[in-house]
C-alpha cells in the first residue's frame, strides 16, 4: 500500500480528470491518503474519483 501526499494525488487527479476536478476537490482531500485503504477510497468515491482511473493515470501503479 502506498501513501500519497495531497500534492502527489492532486497531480494524478489532474492527469486523470483534468485541472477543474483537481481544483474542485483540493480542499476536501486530507494531507496524506492511501487509495487502497477503504476509508480513504471512500473519500475518493464521495468525490467521484475511482481507484481504477487513478491507477490508469499512473500507468497501473497506485
mmCIF file as Biopython writes it, N, C-alpha, C and O atoms, coordinates in Angstrom:
data_model
#
loop_
_atom_site.group_PDB
_atom_site.id
_atom_site.type_symbol
_atom_site.label_atom_id
_atom_site.label_alt_id
_atom_site.label_comp_id
_atom_site.label_asym_id
_atom_site.label_entity_id
_atom_site.label_seq_id
_atom_site.pdbx_PDB_ins_code
_atom_site.Cartn_x
_atom_site.Cartn_y
_atom_site.Cartn_z
_atom_site.occupancy
_atom_site.B_iso_or_equiv
_atom_site.auth_seq_id
_atom_site.auth_asym_id
_atom_site.pdbx_PDB_model_num
ATOM 1   N N  . UNK A ? 1  ? 0.831   -1.185 0.000   1.0 0.0 1  A 1 
ATOM 2   C CA . UNK A ? 1  ? 0.000   0.000  0.000   1.0 0.0 1  A 1 
ATOM 3   C C  . UNK A ? 1  ? 0.877   1.252  0.000   1.0 0.0 1  A 1 
ATOM 4   O O  . UNK A ? 1  ? 1.840   1.359  0.760   1.0 0.0 1  A 1 
ATOM 5   N N  . UNK A ? 2  ? 0.534   2.154  -0.836  1.0 0.0 2  A 1 
ATOM 6   C CA . UNK A ? 2  ? 1.321   3.374  -0.949  1.0 0.0 2  A 1 
ATOM 7   C C  . UNK A ? 2  ? 0.524   4.567  -0.427  1.0 0.0 2  A 1 
ATOM 8   O O  . UNK A ? 2  ? -0.620  4.795  -0.821  1.0 0.0 2  A 1 
ATOM 9   N N  . UNK A ? 3  ? 1.143   5.299  0.445   1.0 0.0 3  A 1 
ATOM 10  C CA . UNK A ? 3  ? 0.534   6.522  0.946   1.0 0.0 3  A 1 
ATOM 11  C C  . UNK A ? 3  ? 1.043   7.662  0.081   1.0 0.0 3  A 1 
ATOM 12  O O  . UNK A ? 3  ? 2.243   7.786  -0.167  1.0 0.0 3  A 1 
ATOM 13  N N  . UNK A ? 4  ? 0.124   8.482  -0.368  1.0 0.0 4  A 1 
ATOM 14  C CA . UNK A ? 4  ? 0.458   9.602  -1.239  1.0 0.0 4  A 1 
ATOM 15  C C  . UNK A ? 4  ? 0.157   10.912 -0.521  1.0 0.0 4  A 1 
ATOM 16  O O  . UNK A ? 4  ? -0.787  11.001 0.264   1.0 0.0 4  A 1 
ATOM 17  N N  . UNK A ? 5  ? 0.956   11.908 -0.797  1.0 0.0 5  A 1 
ATOM 18  C CA . UNK A ? 5  ? 0.671   13.227 -0.255  1.0 0.0 5  A 1 
ATOM 19  C C  . UNK A ? 5  ? -0.449  13.855 -1.072  1.0 0.0 5  A 1 
ATOM 20  O O  . UNK A ? 5  ? -0.767  13.413 -2.176  1.0 0.0 5  A 1 
ATOM 21  N N  . UNK A ? 6  ? -1.029  14.884 -0.502  1.0 0.0 6  A 1 
ATOM 22  C CA . UNK A ? 6  ? -2.097  15.603 -1.180  1.0 0.0 6  A 1 
ATOM 23  C C  . UNK A ? 6  ? -1.598  16.143 -2.522  1.0 0.0 6  A 1 
ATOM 24  O O  . UNK A ? 6  ? -2.307  16.060 -3.525  1.0 0.0 6  A 1 
ATOM 25  N N  . UNK A ? 7  ? -0.393  16.691 -2.546  1.0 0.0 7  A 1 
ATOM 26  C CA . UNK A ? 7  ? 0.169   17.246 -3.780  1.0 0.0 7  A 1 
ATOM 27  C C  . UNK A ? 7  ? 0.340   16.165 -4.846  1.0 0.0 7  A 1 
ATOM 28  O O  . UNK A ? 7  ? 0.030   16.394 -6.015  1.0 0.0 7  A 1 
ATOM 29  N N  . UNK A ? 8  ? 0.834   14.984 -4.448  1.0 0.0 8  A 1 
ATOM 30  C CA . UNK A ? 8  ? 1.004   13.887 -5.395  1.0 0.0 8  A 1 
ATOM 31  C C  . UNK A ? 8  ? -0.341  13.458 -5.967  1.0 0.0 8  A 1 
ATOM 32  O O  . UNK A ? 8  ? -0.489  13.271 -7.175  1.0 0.0 8  A 1 
ATOM 33  N N  . UNK A ? 9  ? -1.311  13.307 -5.080  1.0 0.0 9  A 1 
ATOM 34  C CA . UNK A ? 9  ? -2.629  12.861 -5.507  1.0 0.0 9  A 1 
ATOM 35  C C  . UNK A ? 9  ? -3.290  13.894 -6.417  1.0 0.0 9  A 1 
ATOM 36  O O  . UNK A ? 9  ? -3.938  13.530 -7.398  1.0 0.0 9  A 1 
ATOM 37  N N  . UNK A ? 10 ? -3.132  15.167 -6.102  1.0 0.0 10 A 1 
ATOM 38  C CA . UNK A ? 10 ? -3.711  16.206 -6.962  1.0 0.0 10 A 1 
ATOM 39  C C  . UNK A ? 10 ? -3.082  16.198 -8.349  1.0 0.0 10 A 1 
ATOM 40  O O  . UNK A ? 10 ? -3.770  16.463 -9.335  1.0 0.0 10 A 1 
ATOM 41  N N  . UNK A ? 11 ? -1.796  15.900 -8.445  1.0 0.0 11 A 1 
ATOM 42  C CA . UNK A ? 11 ? -1.141  15.810 -9.744  1.0 0.0 11 A 1 
ATOM 43  C C  . UNK A ? 11 ? -1.737  14.664 -10.566 1.0 0.0 11 A 1 
ATOM 44  O O  . UNK A ? 11 ? -1.944  14.803 -11.772 1.0 0.0 11 A 1 
ATOM 45  N N  . UNK A ? 12 ? -2.009  13.548 -9.917  1.0 0.0 12 A 1 
ATOM 46  C CA . UNK A ? 12 ? -2.601  12.400 -10.612 1.0 0.0 12 A 1 
ATOM 47  C C  . UNK A ? 12 ? -4.045  12.713 -11.002 1.0 0.0 12 A 1 
ATOM 48  O O  . UNK A ? 12 ? -4.476  12.384 -12.108 1.0 0.0 12 A 1 
ATOM 49  N N  . UNK A ? 13 ? -4.783  13.338 -10.109 1.0 0.0 13 A 1 
ATOM 50  C CA . UNK A ? 13 ? -6.169  13.706 -10.415 1.0 0.0 13 A 1 
ATOM 51  C C  . UNK A ? 13 ? -6.202  14.662 -11.612 1.0 0.0 13 A 1 
ATOM 52  O O  . UNK A ? 13 ? -7.083  14.555 -12.466 1.0 0.0 13 A 1 
ATOM 53  N N  . UNK A ? 14 ? -5.264  15.578 -11.677 1.0 0.0 14 A 1 
ATOM 54  C CA . UNK A ? 14 ? -5.184  16.487 -12.834 1.0 0.0 14 A 1 
ATOM 55  C C  . UNK A ? 14 ? -5.001  15.705 -14.132 1.0 0.0 14 A 1 
ATOM 56  O O  . UNK A ? 14 ? -5.633  16.008 -15.144 1.0 0.0 14 A 1 
ATOM 57  N N  . UNK A ? 15 ? -4.122  14.686 -14.091 1.0 0.0 15 A 1 
ATOM 58  C CA . UNK A ? 15 ? -3.884  13.873 -15.295 1.0 0.0 15 A 1 
ATOM 59  C C  . UNK A ? 15 ? -5.099  13.029 -15.642 1.0 0.0 15 A 1 
ATOM 60  O O  . UNK A ? 15 ? -5.444  12.894 -16.816 1.0 0.0 15 A 1 
ATOM 61  N N  . UNK A ? 16 ? -5.752  12.460 -14.634 1.0 0.0 16 A 1 
ATOM 62  C CA . UNK A ? 16 ? -6.864  11.548 -14.880 1.0 0.0 16 A 1 
ATOM 63  C C  . UNK A ? 16 ? -8.175  12.272 -15.173 1.0 0.0 16 A 1 
ATOM 64  O O  . UNK A ? 16 ? -8.962  11.817 -16.003 1.0 0.0 16 A 1 
ATOM 65  N N  . UNK A ? 17 ? -8.414  13.386 -14.503 1.0 0.0 17 A 1 
ATOM 66  C CA . UNK A ? 17 ? -9.717  14.039 -14.570 1.0 0.0 17 A 1 
ATOM 67  C C  . UNK A ? 17 ? -9.672  15.465 -15.095 1.0 0.0 17 A 1 
ATOM 68  O O  . UNK A ? 17 ? -10.705 16.018 -15.476 1.0 0.0 17 A 1 
ATOM 69  N N  . UNK A ? 18 ? -8.500  16.061 -15.120 1.0 0.0 18 A 1 
ATOM 70  C CA . UNK A ? 18 ? -8.370  17.431 -15.583 1.0 0.0 18 A 1 
ATOM 71  C C  . UNK A ? 18 ? -8.220  18.414 -14.434 1.0 0.0 18 A 1 
ATOM 72  O O  . UNK A ? 18 ? -8.532  18.092 -13.288 1.0 0.0 18 A 1 
ATOM 73  N N  . UNK A ? 19 ? -7.742  19.613 -14.743 1.0 0.0 19 A 1 
ATOM 74  C CA . UNK A ? 19 ? -7.459  20.604 -13.702 1.0 0.0 19 A 1 
ATOM 75  C C  . UNK A ? 19 ? -8.696  21.119 -12.976 1.0 0.0 19 A 1 
ATOM 76  O O  . UNK A ? 19 ? -8.615  21.483 -11.803 1.0 0.0 19 A 1 
ATOM 77  N N  . UNK A ? 20 ? -9.829  21.153 -13.652 1.0 0.0 20 A 1 
ATOM 78  C CA . UNK A ? 20 ? -11.034 21.654 -12.988 1.0 0.0 20 A 1 
ATOM 79  C C  . UNK A ? 20 ? -11.447 20.745 -11.835 1.0 0.0 20 A 1 
ATOM 80  O O  . UNK A ? 20 ? -11.818 21.225 -10.764 1.0 0.0 20 A 1 
ATOM 81  N N  . UNK A ? 21 ? -11.382 19.442 -12.051 1.0 0.0 21 A 1 
ATOM 82  C CA . UNK A ? 21 ? -11.734 18.493 -10.994 1.0 0.0 21 A 1 
ATOM 83  C C  . UNK A ? 21 ? -10.711 18.566 -9.867  1.0 0.0 21 A 1 
ATOM 84  O O  . UNK A ? 21 ? -11.080 18.570 -8.693  1.0 0.0 21 A 1 
ATOM 85  N N  . UNK A ? 22 ? -9.429  18.623 -10.215 1.0 0.0 22 A 1 
ATOM 86  C CA . UNK A ? 22 ? -8.381  18.701 -9.192  1.0 0.0 22 A 1 
ATOM 87  C C  . UNK A ? 22 ? -8.581  19.936 -8.320  1.0 0.0 22 A 1 
ATOM 88  O O  . UNK A ? 22 ? -8.484  19.858 -7.095  1.0 0.0 22 A 1 
ATOM 89  N N  . UNK A ? 23 ? -8.856  21.065 -8.945  1.0 0.0 23 A 1 
ATOM 90  C CA . UNK A ? 23 ? -9.080  22.293 -8.184  1.0 0.0 23 A 1 
ATOM 91  C C  . UNK A ? 23 ? -10.322 22.189 -7.306  1.0 0.0 23 A 1 
ATOM 92  O O  . UNK A ? 23 ? -10.341 22.705 -6.188  1.0 0.0 23 A 1 
ATOM 93  N N  . UNK A ? 24 ? -11.362 21.518 -7.813  1.0 0.0 24 A 1 
ATOM 94  C CA . UNK A ? 24 ? -12.613 21.396 -7.073  1.0 0.0 24 A 1 
ATOM 95  C C  . UNK A ? 24 ? -12.484 20.519 -5.829  1.0 0.0 24 A 1 
ATOM 96  O O  . UNK A ? 24 ? -13.141 20.782 -4.822  1.0 0.0 24 A 1 
ATOM 97  N N  . UNK A ? 25 ? -11.644 19.477 -5.883  1.0 0.0 25 A 1 
ATOM 98  C CA . UNK A ? 25 ? -11.538 18.542 -4.758  1.0 0.0 25 A 1 
ATOM 99  C C  . UNK A ? 25 ? -10.372 18.844 -3.823  1.0 0.0 25 A 1 
ATOM 100 O O  . UNK A ? 25 ? -10.260 18.235 -2.759  1.0 0.0 25 A 1 
ATOM 101 N N  . UNK A ? 26 ? -9.508  19.772 -4.204  1.0 0.0 26 A 1 
ATOM 102 C CA . UNK A ? 26 ? -8.290  20.040 -3.423  1.0 0.0 26 A 1 
ATOM 103 C C  . UNK A ? 26 ? -8.586  20.333 -1.959  1.0 0.0 26 A 1 
ATOM 104 O O  . UNK A ? 26 ? -7.860  19.868 -1.081  1.0 0.0 26 A 1 
ATOM 105 N N  . UNK A ? 27 ? -9.616  21.078 -1.688  1.0 0.0 27 A 1 
ATOM 106 C CA . UNK A ? 27 ? -9.937  21.437 -0.311  1.0 0.0 27 A 1 
ATOM 107 C C  . UNK A ? 27 ? -10.519 20.312 0.516   1.0 0.0 27 A 1 
ATOM 108 O O  . UNK A ? 27 ? -10.609 20.420 1.739   1.0 0.0 27 A 1 
ATOM 109 N N  . UNK A ? 28 ? -10.914 19.231 -0.139  1.0 0.0 28 A 1 
ATOM 110 C CA . UNK A ? 28 ? -11.550 18.123 0.573   1.0 0.0 28 A 1 
ATOM 111 C C  . UNK A ? 28 ? -10.634 16.930 0.809   1.0 0.0 28 A 1 
ATOM 112 O O  . UNK A ? 28 ? -11.013 15.977 1.489   1.0 0.0 28 A 1 
ATOM 113 N N  . UNK A ? 29 ? -9.433  16.981 0.249   1.0 0.0 29 A 1 
ATOM 114 C CA . UNK A ? 29 ? -8.503  15.862 0.419   1.0 0.0 29 A 1 
ATOM 115 C C  . UNK A ? 29 ? -7.672  16.035 1.686   1.0 0.0 29 A 1 
ATOM 116 O O  . UNK A ? 29 ? -7.280  17.151 2.029   1.0 0.0 29 A 1 
ATOM 117 N N  . UNK A ? 30 ? -7.405  14.931 2.380   1.0 0.0 30 A 1 
ATOM 118 C CA . UNK A ? 30 ? -6.515  15.004 3.536   1.0 0.0 30 A 1 
ATOM 119 C C  . UNK A ? 30 ? -5.068  15.215 3.087   1.0 0.0 30 A 1 
ATOM 120 O O  . UNK A ? 30 ? -4.765  15.081 1.901   1.0 0.0 30 A 1 
ATOM 121 N N  . UNK A ? 31 ? -4.178  15.540 4.017   1.0 0.0 31 A 1 
ATOM 122 C CA . UNK A ? 31 ? -2.766  15.767 3.682   1.0 0.0 31 A 1 
ATOM 123 C C  . UNK A ? 31 ? -2.080  14.522 3.150   1.0 0.0 31 A 1 
ATOM 124 O O  . UNK A ? 31 ? -1.175  14.614 2.321   1.0 0.0 31 A 1 
ATOM 125 N N  . UNK A ? 32 ? -2.511  13.346 3.626   1.0 0.0 32 A 1 
ATOM 126 C CA . UNK A ? 32 ? -1.987  12.074 3.129   1.0 0.0 32 A 1 
ATOM 127 C C  . UNK A ? 32 ? -3.160  11.140 2.910   1.0 0.0 32 A 1 
ATOM 128 O O  . UNK A ? 32 ? -4.147  11.172 3.644   1.0 0.0 32 A 1 
ATOM 129 N N  . UNK A ? 33 ? -3.034  10.296 1.877   1.0 0.0 33 A 1 
ATOM 130 C CA . UNK A ? 33 ? -4.124  9.408  1.533   1.0 0.0 33 A 1 
ATOM 131 C C  . UNK A ? 33 ? -3.569  8.132  0.929   1.0 0.0 33 A 1 
ATOM 132 O O  . UNK A ? 33 ? -2.637  8.173  0.126   1.0 0.0 33 A 1 
ATOM 133 N N  . UNK A ? 34 ? -4.138  7.005  1.312   1.0 0.0 34 A 1 
ATOM 134 C CA . UNK A ? 34 ? -3.781  5.710  0.744   1.0 0.0 34 A 1 
ATOM 135 C C  . UNK A ? 34 ? -5.010  5.184  0.007   1.0 0.0 34 A 1 
ATOM 136 O O  . UNK A ? 34 ? -5.947  4.715  0.653   1.0 0.0 34 A 1 
ATOM 137 N N  . UNK A ? 35 ? -5.036  5.248  -1.324  1.0 0.0 35 A 1 
ATOM 138 C CA . UNK A ? 35 ? -6.205  4.838  -2.090  1.0 0.0 35 A 1 
ATOM 139 C C  . UNK A ? 35 ? -6.601  3.376  -1.896  1.0 0.0 35 A 1 
ATOM 140 O O  . UNK A ? 35 ? -7.730  3.001  -2.210  1.0 0.0 35 A 1 
ATOM 141 N N  . UNK A ? 36 ? -5.692  2.543  -1.385  1.0 0.0 36 A 1 
ATOM 142 C CA . UNK A ? 36 ? -6.011  1.137  -1.140  1.0 0.0 36 A 1 
ATOM 143 C C  . UNK A ? 36 ? -6.727  0.941  0.193   1.0 0.0 36 A 1 
ATOM 144 O O  . UNK A ? 36 ? -7.332  -0.109 0.414   1.0 0.0 36 A 1 
ATOM 145 N N  . UNK A ? 37 ? -6.671  1.910  1.066   1.0 0.0 37 A 1 
ATOM 146 C CA . UNK A ? 37 ? -7.344  1.838  2.368   1.0 0.0 37 A 1 
ATOM 147 C C  . UNK A ? 37 ? -8.812  2.192  2.168   1.0 0.0 37 A 1 
ATOM 148 O O  . UNK A ? 37 ? -9.127  3.204  1.541   1.0 0.0 37 A 1 
ATOM 149 N N  . UNK A ? 38 ? -9.701  1.376  2.691   1.0 0.0 38 A 1 
ATOM 150 C CA . UNK A ? 38 ? -11.132 1.556  2.453   1.0 0.0 38 A 1 
ATOM 151 C C  . UNK A ? 38 ? -11.628 2.948  2.833   1.0 0.0 38 A 1 
ATOM 152 O O  . UNK A ? 38 ? -12.382 3.553  2.070   1.0 0.0 38 A 1 
ATOM 153 N N  . UNK A ? 39 ? -11.230 3.470  3.985   1.0 0.0 39 A 1 
ATOM 154 C CA . UNK A ? 39 ? -11.697 4.784  4.422   1.0 0.0 39 A 1 
ATOM 155 C C  . UNK A ? 39 ? -11.237 5.875  3.452   1.0 0.0 39 A 1 
ATOM 156 O O  . UNK A ? 39 ? -11.996 6.796  3.150   1.0 0.0 39 A 1 
ATOM 157 N N  . UNK A ? 40 ? -10.012 5.776  2.970   1.0 0.0 40 A 1 
ATOM 158 C CA . UNK A ? 40 ? -9.507  6.766  2.026   1.0 0.0 40 A 1 
ATOM 159 C C  . UNK A ? 40 ? -10.165 6.595  0.657   1.0 0.0 40 A 1 
ATOM 160 O O  . UNK A ? 40 ? -10.441 7.578  -0.030  1.0 0.0 40 A 1 
ATOM 161 N N  . UNK A ? 41 ? -10.413 5.353  0.266   1.0 0.0 41 A 1 
ATOM 162 C CA . UNK A ? 41 ? -11.106 5.102  -1.001  1.0 0.0 41 A 1 
ATOM 163 C C  . UNK A ? 41 ? -12.515 5.679  -0.956  1.0 0.0 41 A 1 
ATOM 164 O O  . UNK A ? 41 ? -13.030 6.147  -1.972  1.0 0.0 41 A 1 
ATOM 165 N N  . UNK A ? 42 ? -13.143 5.647  0.222   1.0 0.0 42 A 1 
ATOM 166 C CA . UNK A ? 42 ? -14.475 6.234  0.376   1.0 0.0 42 A 1 
ATOM 167 C C  . UNK A ? 42 ? -14.438 7.739  0.164   1.0 0.0 42 A 1 
ATOM 168 O O  . UNK A ? 42 ? -15.360 8.306  -0.424  1.0 0.0 42 A 1 
ATOM 169 N N  . UNK A ? 43 ? -13.373 8.395  0.639   1.0 0.0 43 A 1 
ATOM 170 C CA . UNK A ? 43 ? -13.221 9.836  0.403   1.0 0.0 43 A 1 
ATOM 171 C C  . UNK A ? 43 ? -13.170 10.091 -1.091  1.0 0.0 43 A 1 
ATOM 172 O O  . UNK A ? 43 ? -13.854 10.982 -1.596  1.0 0.0 43 A 1 
ATOM 173 N N  . UNK A ? 44 ? -12.362 9.314  -1.803  1.0 0.0 44 A 1 
ATOM 174 C CA . UNK A ? 44 ? -12.247 9.478  -3.247  1.0 0.0 44 A 1 
ATOM 175 C C  . UNK A ? 44 ? -13.582 9.187  -3.941  1.0 0.0 44 A 1 
ATOM 176 O O  . UNK A ? 44 ? -13.986 9.918  -4.845  1.0 0.0 44 A 1 
ATOM 177 N N  . UNK A ? 45 ? -14.258 8.124  -3.519  1.0 0.0 45 A 1 
ATOM 178 C CA . UNK A ? 45 ? -15.533 7.767  -4.137  1.0 0.0 45 A 1 
ATOM 179 C C  . UNK A ? 45 ? -16.573 8.862  -3.920  1.0 0.0 45 A 1 
ATOM 180 O O  . UNK A ? 45 ? -17.352 9.173  -4.822  1.0 0.0 45 A 1 
ATOM 181 N N  . UNK A ? 46 ? -16.582 9.434  -2.743  1.0 0.0 46 A 1 
ATOM 182 C CA . UNK A ? 46 ? -17.520 10.518 -2.444  1.0 0.0 46 A 1 
ATOM 183 C C  . UNK A ? 46 ? -17.273 11.703 -3.376  1.0 0.0 46 A 1 
ATOM 184 O O  . UNK A ? 46 ? -18.196 12.443 -3.717  1.0 0.0 46 A 1 
ATOM 185 N N  . UNK A ? 47 ? -16.026 11.869 -3.778  1.0 0.0 47 A 1 
ATOM 186 C CA . UNK A ? 47 ? -15.665 12.952 -4.687  1.0 0.0 47 A 1 
ATOM 187 C C  . UNK A ? 47 ? -15.808 12.547 -6.156  1.0 0.0 47 A 1 
ATOM 188 O O  . UNK A ? 47 ? -15.548 13.345 -7.056  1.0 0.0 47 A 1 
ATOM 189 N N  . UNK A ? 48 ? -16.229 11.289 -6.391  1.0 0.0 48 A 1 
ATOM 190 C CA . UNK A ? 48 ? -16.422 10.810 -7.750  1.0 0.0 48 A 1 
ATOM 191 C C  . UNK A ? 48 ? -15.147 10.343 -8.423  1.0 0.0 48 A 1 
ATOM 192 O O  . UNK A ? 48 ? -15.069 10.312 -9.651  1.0 0.0 48 A 1 
ATOM 193 N N  . UNK A ? 49 ? -14.147 9.978  -7.633  1.0 0.0 49 A 1 
ATOM 194 C CA . UNK A ? 49 ? -12.845 9.557  -8.156  1.0 0.0 49 A 1 
ATOM 195 C C  . UNK A ? 49 ? -12.671 8.070  -7.881  1.0 0.0 49 A 1 
ATOM 196 O O  . UNK A ? 49 ? -12.850 7.618  -6.750  1.0 0.0 49 A 1 
ATOM 197 N N  . UNK A ? 50 ? -12.322 7.307  -8.919  1.0 0.0 50 A 1 
ATOM 198 C CA . UNK A ? 50 ? -12.174 5.859  -8.746  1.0 0.0 50 A 1 
ATOM 199 C C  . UNK A ? 50 ? -10.711 5.450  -8.683  1.0 0.0 50 A 1 
ATOM 200 O O  . UNK A ? 50 ? -9.850  6.094  -9.282  1.0 0.0 50 A 1 
ATOM 201 N N  . UNK A ? 51 ? -10.442 4.392  -7.963  1.0 0.0 51 A 1 
ATOM 202 C CA . UNK A ? 51 ? -9.090  3.836  -7.878  1.0 0.0 51 A 1 
ATOM 203 C C  . UNK A ? 51 ? -8.585  3.443  -9.255  1.0 0.0 51 A 1 
ATOM 204 O O  . UNK A ? 51 ? -7.426  3.678  -9.597  1.0 0.0 51 A 1 
ATOM 205 N N  . UNK A ? 52 ? -9.483  2.831  -10.054 1.0 0.0 52 A 1 
ATOM 206 C CA . UNK A ? 52 ? -9.092  2.336  -11.362 1.0 0.0 52 A 1 
ATOM 207 C C  . UNK A ? 52 ? -8.621  3.468  -12.276 1.0 0.0 52 A 1 
ATOM 208 O O  . UNK A ? 52 ? -7.607  3.336  -12.961 1.0 0.0 52 A 1 
ATOM 209 N N  . UNK A ? 53 ? -9.345  4.557  -12.285 1.0 0.0 53 A 1 
ATOM 210 C CA . UNK A ? 53 ? -8.965  5.664  -13.171 1.0 0.0 53 A 1 
ATOM 211 C C  . UNK A ? 53 ? -7.657  6.317  -12.691 1.0 0.0 53 A 1 
ATOM 212 O O  . UNK A ? 53 ? -6.824  6.721  -13.502 1.0 0.0 53 A 1 
ATOM 213 N N  . UNK A ? 54 ? -7.494  6.413  -11.390 1.0 0.0 54 A 1 
ATOM 214 C CA . UNK A ? 54 ? -6.238  6.944  -10.876 1.0 0.0 54 A 1 
ATOM 215 C C  . UNK A ? 54 ? -5.083  6.002  -11.214 1.0 0.0 54 A 1 
ATOM 216 O O  . UNK A ? 54 ? -4.008  6.457  -11.603 1.0 0.0 54 A 1 
ATOM 217 N N  . UNK A ? 55 ? -5.295  4.705  -11.070 1.0 0.0 55 A 1 
ATOM 218 C CA . UNK A ? 55 ? -4.248  3.733  -11.410 1.0 0.0 55 A 1 
ATOM 219 C C  . UNK A ? 55 ? -3.886  3.827  -12.883 1.0 0.0 55 A 1 
ATOM 220 O O  . UNK A ? 55 ? -2.709  3.765  -13.237 1.0 0.0 55 A 1 
ATOM 221 N N  . UNK A ? 56 ? -4.873  3.974  -13.734 1.0 0.0 56 A 1 
ATOM 222 C CA . UNK A ? 56 ? -4.604  4.110  -15.166 1.0 0.0 56 A 1 
ATOM 223 C C  . UNK A ? 56 ? -3.799  5.366  -15.442 1.0 0.0 56 A 1 
ATOM 224 O O  . UNK A ? 56 ? -2.918  5.353  -16.302 1.0 0.0 56 A 1 
ATOM 225 N N  . UNK A ? 57 ? -4.082  6.455  -14.730 1.0 0.0 57 A 1 
ATOM 226 C CA . UNK A ? 57 ? -3.346  7.705  -14.928 1.0 0.0 57 A 1 
ATOM 227 C C  . UNK A ? 57 ? -1.888  7.558  -14.487 1.0 0.0 57 A 1 
ATOM 228 O O  . UNK A ? 57 ? -1.013  8.278  -14.967 1.0 0.0 57 A 1 
ATOM 229 N N  . UNK A ? 58 ? -1.636  6.625  -13.574 1.0 0.0 58 A 1 
ATOM 230 C CA . UNK A ? 58 ? -0.279  6.381  -13.107 1.0 0.0 58 A 1 
ATOM 231 C C  . UNK A ? 58 ? 0.383   5.226  -13.858 1.0 0.0 58 A 1 
ATOM 232 O O  . UNK A ? 58 ? 1.463   4.775  -13.476 1.0 0.0 58 A 1 
ATOM 233 N N  . UNK A ? 59 ? -0.244  4.759  -14.897 1.0 0.0 59 A 1 
ATOM 234 C CA . UNK A ? 59 ? 0.322   3.630  -15.644 1.0 0.0 59 A 1 
ATOM 235 C C  . UNK A ? 59 ? 0.192   2.328  -14.900 1.0 0.0 59 A 1 
ATOM 236 O O  . UNK A ? 59 ? 1.033   1.443  -15.051 1.0 0.0 59 A 1 
ATOM 237 N N  . UNK A ? 60 ? -0.845  2.193  -14.099 1.0 0.0 60 A 1 
ATOM 238 C CA . UNK A ? 60 ? -1.103  0.962  -13.361 1.0 0.0 60 A 1 
ATOM 239 C C  . UNK A ? 60 ? -0.486  0.891  -11.997 1.0 0.0 60 A 1 
ATOM 240 O O  . UNK A ? 60 ? -0.668  -0.105 -11.297 1.0 0.0 60 A 1 
ATOM 241 N N  . UNK A ? 61 ? 0.252   1.925  -11.580 1.0 0.0 61 A 1 
ATOM 242 C CA . UNK A ? 61 ? 0.882   1.912  -10.266 1.0 0.0 61 A 1 
ATOM 243 C C  . UNK A ? 61 ? 0.241   2.949  -9.375  1.0 0.0 61 A 1 
ATOM 244 O O  . UNK A ? 61 ? 0.455   4.150  -9.540  1.0 0.0 61 A 1 
ATOM 245 N N  . UNK A ? 62 ? -0.540  2.480  -8.437  1.0 0.0 62 A 1 
ATOM 246 C CA . UNK A ? 62 ? -1.178  3.389  -7.488  1.0 0.0 62 A 1 
ATOM 247 C C  . UNK A ? 62 ? -0.801  2.987  -6.095  1.0 0.0 62 A 1 
ATOM 248 O O  . UNK A ? 62 ? -1.230  3.621  -5.131  1.0 0.0 62 A 1 
#
